[in-house]
Amino acid sequence: MRHITPADLQAFEKVFRLNLINALPGYKPANLIGTADAEGATNLAIFSSVVHLGSAPAVLGIITRPTTVPRHTYQNLKTTGCFTINHVHAGFVAQAHYTSADFPAEESEFEQCHFTPDFRDDFPAPYVAESHIGIGLRLKEELPIHNGTVLLVGTVEHIYLPEHVLLPDGTLDLPAVDDVCISGLDTYYRASQVGAFAYARPGQGPQYK
């Protein structure tokens, strides 16, 4: 088994180190974050950092990169206080990845990457019409992290999903809509279920649903 130390990491070539560290967490969710500025100009960006932070109230978070350069998602979110999380499915994975290109602020990734902005229920941030699962959130808190990244905490105000995806116990059948996940920075995978278990209680051992 190979042992990699901090000294090894420092000595690695930059891109190699970047790929390695980004791959360490394993599979991550693939989501498109939709925002708009005060005039309604739209922006769309691929994120792999969406995290669950609480269920009552429903709270999710995204981590943005350091704002030492313009970050259009961050700027729009701070302006309007709202953003959407849109699941990526295999049918548009190449388009979704292309949103990571450094488009100028006046060019919308929706247009450049061939997605349709969908404003619903008077919410100021656009959903991706092509996505099967969309979530509308309002910014609740901003937490700086020591390396310059920022955790943006949002409360869930809207959820849109196909009826057949929502299972009787509240979980989601993500393979039913061909959801994908990310490893590293640029490699996408389909996920398949290997098991579903009942709520774990001491003394019972693992119980399948």
C-alpha positions in Angstrom: 0.0 0.0 0.0 1.4 3.4 -1.0 1.8 6.0 1.8 1.6 9.6 0.7 2.9 12.3 3.1 2.5 16.1 3.1 6.0 16.3 1.8 5.0 14.1 -1.1 2.0 16.2 -1.9 4.1 19.3 -1.9 6.6 17.7 -4.3 3.9 16.5 -6.8 3.4 18.3 -10.1 0.6 20.9 -9.7 -2.1 19.3 -11.9 -1.3 15.8 -10.5 -1.8 17.1 -6.9 -5.0 18.9 -7.9 -6.5 15.8 -9.4 -5.4 13.6 -6.5 -6.8 15.8 -3.8 -10.1 16.4 -5.6 -10.5 12.6 -6.1 -9.9 11.8 -2.4 -13.5 12.3 -1.2 -14.7 9.6 -3.6 -17.9 10.1 -5.6 -19.5 13.5 -5.2 -22.9 14.9 -6.3 -23.0 16.6 -9.7 -25.2 19.7 -9.6 -25.7 22.9 -11.7 -26.1 26.0 -9.6 -28.4 28.6 -11.2 -28.3 32.3 -10.3 -29.3 35.6 -11.8 -28.1 39.2 -11.2 -30.3 42.1 -10.2 -31.3 42.7 -13.9 -32.2 39.0 -14.4 -29.1 38.1 -16.4 -28.6 34.4 -15.8 -25.5 32.3 -14.8 -25.0 28.6 -14.5 -22.1 26.6 -13.0 -21.3 23.0 -12.2 -20.6 22.3 -8.5 -19.6 19.1 -6.8 -19.7 20.5 -3.3 -23.4 20.4 -2.4 -23.8 19.1 1.2 -26.8 18.3 3.5 -26.7 20.4 6.6 -30.0 19.8 8.3 -33.6 18.5 7.8 -35.7 20.6 10.2 -35.4 23.2 8.8 -34.3 21.9 5.5 -30.8 23.3 4.9 -28.2 22.6 2.2 -24.9 24.2 1.5 -22.5 24.8 -1.3 -18.8 25.6 -1.1 -17.4 28.3 -3.4 -13.8 28.7 -4.4 -11.8 31.8 -3.1 -13.2 35.1 -4.3 -9.8 36.5 -5.2 -11.1 36.5 -8.8 -14.6 37.3 -9.9 -17.0 34.5 -9.1 -20.3 35.1 -10.9 -22.3 32.5 -9.0 -21.2 34.1 -5.7 -21.8 37.6 -6.8 -25.3 36.9 -8.1 -26.2 34.9 -5.0 -25.1 37.7 -2.8 -27.1 40.2 -4.9 -30.4 38.4 -5.0 -30.0 36.0 -2.0 -31.3 33.1 -4.0 -29.9 30.1 -6.0 -31.1 26.8 -7.4 -29.6 23.4 -7.3 -30.3 21.3 -10.3 -29.3 17.6 -10.6 -27.2 16.5 -13.5 -28.2 13.5 -15.5 -26.3 11.5 -18.1 -28.2 13.0 -21.0 -26.5 16.4 -20.7 -23.3 15.6 -18.8 -21.0 17.1 -21.4 -23.0 20.4 -21.5 -23.0 20.5 -17.7 -19.3 20.1 -17.5 -18.8 22.9 -20.2 -20.3 25.4 -17.7 -17.0 25.2 -15.9 -15.4 27.2 -18.7 -14.4 30.8 -17.9 -17.2 32.6 -19.7 -17.3 36.4 -19.3 -20.0 37.8 -17.1 -22.1 39.1 -20.1 -22.3 35.6 -21.6 -24.8 33.3 -19.9 -23.8 29.6 -19.5 -27.5 28.8 -20.1 -27.1 30.1 -23.7 -23.5 29.0 -24.3 -24.1 25.5 -23.0 -27.6 25.0 -24.5 -29.7 24.9 -21.3 -33.1 26.5 -20.8 -33.5 28.9 -17.9 -36.8 28.3 -16.1 -38.1 30.8 -13.6 -40.8 29.3 -11.4 -43.2 30.6 -8.8 -41.7 34.1 -8.8 -38.4 32.8 -7.5 -35.5 35.1 -8.7 -33.0 32.4 -9.5 -33.4 30.2 -12.7 -33.9 26.5 -12.7 -32.5 24.3 -15.4 -35.5 23.1 -17.4 -33.7 20.0 -18.6 -32.9 18.8 -15.1 -35.3 16.3 -13.5 -34.7 17.5 -9.9 -34.5 21.2 -9.0 -34.3 22.9 -5.6 -34.8 26.6 -4.8 -32.9 28.0 -1.9 -32.5 31.3 -0.1 -29.2 32.3 1.4 -29.2 32.1 5.2 -25.5 32.3 6.2 -22.1 32.7 4.8 -19.2 31.0 6.6 -15.6 31.7 5.5 -13.1 28.8 5.6 -9.4 29.3 6.4 -8.2 28.5 2.9 -10.3 31.2 1.3 -13.3 29.1 0.3 -16.8 30.0 1.5 -19.6 27.8 2.7 -22.9 29.3 1.6 -25.8 27.9 3.6 -29.3 28.0 2.1 -32.7 27.2 3.3 -34.9 25.0 1.0 -38.0 26.9 -0.3 -38.9 24.9 -3.3 -38.4 21.3 -4.5 -39.4 20.0 -8.0 -39.1 16.4 -9.0 -41.0 13.7 -10.9 -43.6 11.8 -8.8 -42.1 8.4 -9.5 -38.7 9.5 -8.1 -40.1 10.1 -4.6 -40.2 6.7 -2.8 -42.7 5.9 0.0 -40.0 6.4 2.8 -39.0 9.8 1.4 -35.8 8.7 -0.3 -35.2 9.3 -4.0 -34.8 6.8 -6.8 -31.9 8.7 -8.5 -31.1 5.9 -11.0 -34.7 6.3 -12.3 -33.7 9.7 -13.7 -30.1 8.7 -14.7 -28.5 11.0 -12.1 -24.7 11.2 -12.3 -21.9 11.8 -9.8 -18.3 13.2 -10.1 -14.9 11.9 -9.1 -12.1 14.4 -9.2 -12.7 17.4 -11.4 -13.8 16.0 -14.7 -14.9 12.4 -14.6 -18.6 11.5 -14.3 -20.2 8.2 -13.3 -23.6 6.5 -13.1 -24.4 5.1 -9.6 -26.3 1.9 -8.9 -27.7 0.7 -5.7 -25.9 -2.0 -3.7 -28.2 -2.0 -0.7 -30.9 -0.2 1.2 -31.1 -0.6 5.0 -33.5 0.2 7.8 -32.8 2.7 10.6 -29.8 1.2 12.5 -30.4 0.2 16.2 -27.9 -1.3 18.6 -28.1 -5.0 19.1 -30.0 -5.7 15.9 -27.3 -5.8 13.3 -27.8 -4.3 9.8 -31.4 -4.8 8.6 -32.3 -4.6 5.0 -35.5 -2.7 4.1 
